[in-house]
Amino acid sequence: MIQVQALGKSFHQRPAVKDLSFEAPDGAITGLLGANGAGKTTTLRMIAGALHPDAGSIAVDGVAATADPLARQRRLGALLDHTGIYSRLTVRENLQYFGRLRSMPPQLLGERVESVLSMLGMQAIADRRTAGFSQGERMKTALGRAILHAPPNLLLDEPTNGLDIPTIRSLRDLLRRLRDAGTCIIFSSHVLAEVRALCDKVVILAHGRLIAQGSPAEICAQADAASLEDAFIELTYTTENSSC
């Protein structure tokens, strides 16, 4: 479980996230929905520990991030972008390298590498260098790195960007399996179709602020809208007008 309370972050005195509070439960996919610049990536980076918040608190499985940063890292897997993949290494070597960085015991690491390769359907390219990989192959390698240590909490920042339809379907199936196994997943997107297909709970952001949260049905009811798309437009339009 991930709990965010009164979170705030500014860049060059310009607020990116303002007084944001929400909870992402175990065994569910929580979607961060918002237009570009709404604060989704900044929020995920603060939860992951890549950015330090200016205000507020973050707890991962009941442990405050400031109290034990290493405990947070052990309990989190993060796909914040597709970089950080070493092009001279194979997929298998990339996974082994990052597993060693996490001090995984050799036998467990070997078992987890094979399990992740199978889970992601990457056995055929496991021993190819990642230089020249497609966007989908790079995403799968980065995702494998994020889930290698079987974290109970997973952060995904728009992981379907640039992927083809078969790869998106494969990713959806994997995320559903992880959710059903009890993983807490926060999934960031500005694509409503992805949110509808994957998310049990939706957190809508606009200009760094929380404007609505709940199940897709609850969001629609709050906006008195027939669809999540209509609800999103109604809620964000109302927020933009009230901020003028």
N, C-alpha and C positions, 0 to 999 in steps of 0.2 A: 504494500500500500504506500502511496505517495501523497503527502499532505503539504499543501502550499498555503501559507497564511500571510496576507498583507504584503505580498512581494512587490518590490519596486526596483527599477533600474533606469538610469539616465545615461546618455552619451552626449558629452559636450553641452551639458545643462538642458538637453532635450529629452523629455521622458519617453522611454520605449515601453516600459511596463509600469502600471500604476495601481497600487493597492489591490493586487490580484490574489484571490483566495479560491481554492477548489481542492477536491479530494479525488484521487484515482484509486478505486478499490482493486483488490486482488481478483483474479479470474474474470477480468473485464477489459475491454478496449475502450479507453477514454479518448475521444477525438478533440484536438484543439483545432477549431475551425475559425478562419478569419481571412480577410483579404491580405495581399502582400503588404508587409509593413505593420501588421496588426499586433506583433509582439510574440508570435508563436516560437520562432527560432530562439529569440532571446530568453524566453521562459524555459525552453528545453535545455539551453546551455547553462542556465543557472541551476536547474535541477541536477544536471550531470556534473556540475562543479567546474565547468570550463569558464564560467563567469561568476564573479562575486556580486551578490545583490547589494544594492544600496540600503534596502529596508526589507523587513519581513523575515520569515523563517521557512525552512524546508525540512521535512522529516521523511525519512525513508524507512519503512517498516518500524515506525515508532522511535527511530534514532535521529536526533537532530543532526543536520549536516555539519554544523559548526562544532558539535561535541566530538564527533569521530568521523572525519573526512574519509579515512581509509575504509571504515565499515560501509560507508555509502558506496564507495567505488566497488567493493566486493559484491554488493547487492544490486548493482546496476549494470545493464548493458546498454550501449548507446550507439545509434546510427544517426549521426548528426550531419554527415556528408559522406561522399564516396572517396575522399582523399585519405592519405595515410596508408595506402596499399603500396607495398614495395614492388616496383615493376620488375626488378631482377630476380625476384623470388617467385616460386610457383605458389598456387593456391595453398597447397599443403604446407609449404614452408612459411608462408605468411601466417597461417593459423598456429603453427608450432611456435613461431617467434613470439606472437602475442600471448600465447599460453604460458610461455616461459616468463614473460614480463609479469604475468600475474602469479608467478611462483606455483603453478600447477604441478603436482607430482608427475613424473614422467609416464607412469603407467596410465594414470587417469587422463593425462593430456593425449596420449595416443588413442585411447578409447573415445574421447570426446571429439578429436579431429575426425576419426572415421565416422562417428555418428553424425556430425554436422555435415560432412561431405555427402552422406547418404540422404540426410534430411533435405538438403538443398538441391539434390540431384546433380552434384558436381563431380561425380567420380570420373567421368570421361575426360575432364579437363583439370583434374586435381594436380597433375604433375606438369602442367604447362606454366611457363612464366606468364605473369599477369600483364606484361607489356603488350599493348595492342588489344587488350580485352574490350569487348563491347560494354556499353553502359550497364546492361543487365548483368553481365558477368562480373563487372566491378562491384555492382550493388550486392550481388549474392556473396562475394568475397568479404565485403565490409560487414554484411549482416552476419555471416559466419563468425567473424571476429567478435561481434557484439554478443552473440549467444553462446560462444564457446564454453564459458565457465558456468553455463546454465543459471543465469541470474534470475532471481524471482521478480525483477522489475526491468522493463525494457522501454527505451525511449527511441522513437522513430520520427525523424524530421523529413516529411514529404518523400518517403522512400520509393514511390512509384514514378517520380519524375523521369521522363525519358525512356520508360520501359515499354516493351511491346506487350500485346494483350496476353499471350501465353505466360510471360514472366509475371505479369500482374496477377493473373489467376493463381499461379503457383505461390506467390507471396501471400495472397489472401488466405489460401488453404493453410499455409504454415502458421500464420498469425492466429487463425482460429484454433489450430491444434495447441499452440502455446497458451492461448487464453483458456482453453478447456482443461489444460493441465494446471491452471491456477496462477499463471503469470499475470502480473499487473502491467498493462501496455498503455503507453501514451502515444498516440498517433497524430502527428501534425499534418494538416492538409488545408488547401483552399479549394479542393475538388470535391464538390458535394456528392458525386456518385461514389467516391471512395468512402466518404463518411457514412453514407447510407448503407453501403455494403458491409462495413466492418465494425462500426462503433456501437457499443452498448450505451454509452453516455457521451454527450456532446457538451463541450465548453466553448462558447462563442466569444471571441475577442474582437474589439474594435478600438483602434488608437491606443492599444496597450491596456485597455480596461475590460473587465468581465461585463458582458451585457446579458448573458443568459447561460444557464446550464441545466442539464437534465437528460432524460432519454430523448431520442428523436421525436417520439410521440408527445412528450411533455413540452418540448420546444415548440412544436406545431400548435399545441393547445395554448401555450402562453402568448403566441403571436396571432392566435385565431386564424391559422393558415392551413391550407389543405396539403401542403407539401413542405419538406424541409427547405427546399429552395425558396419558396414563398416566405417562409418564416425567417430565413436568413436575411432576405432583402428587406422585409418589414422591420426587423429588429435593428439592423445596421443603419437603415435609412432614418429611423426614428432617433437613433443615437447621434448620427451626423447632424441632423437638424437641431437637436437639443444643444449640441456643442457650438453651434454657430453664434 
